[in-house]
């Protein structure tokens, strides 16, 4: 079952064995899902798995980004002032 979460800067989301931190919201260039070079708002996500630290990492994300870590899929819905909205699917 997918769940929507709002990540606020410097506050950690904990979901079972997954922890997600977010910071560094700023304007930057990235390659959108359709392959176009785009300028927009991006954010840093810090991903941590409690029992599998080799999966821990930091990723820069923007609206439409999709990540996986362990058994979780993360879709970034929006990046705005002080917050990132994600959909988390176990």
HELIX and SHEET records of a PDB file:
HELIX    1   1 UNK A   53  UNK A   55  5                                   3    
SHEET    1   A 4 UNK A   2  UNK A   8  0                                        
SHEET    2   A 4 UNK A  83  UNK A  89 -1                                        
SHEET    3   A 4 UNK A  72  UNK A  80 -1                                        
SHEET    4   A 4 UNK A  66  UNK A  69 -1                                        
SHEET    1   B 4 UNK A  13  UNK A  15  0                                        
SHEET    2   B 4 UNK A  18  UNK A  31 -1                                        
SHEET    3   B 4 UNK A  37  UNK A  49 -1                                        
SHEET    4   B 4 UNK A  57  UNK A  61 -1                                        
END                                                                             
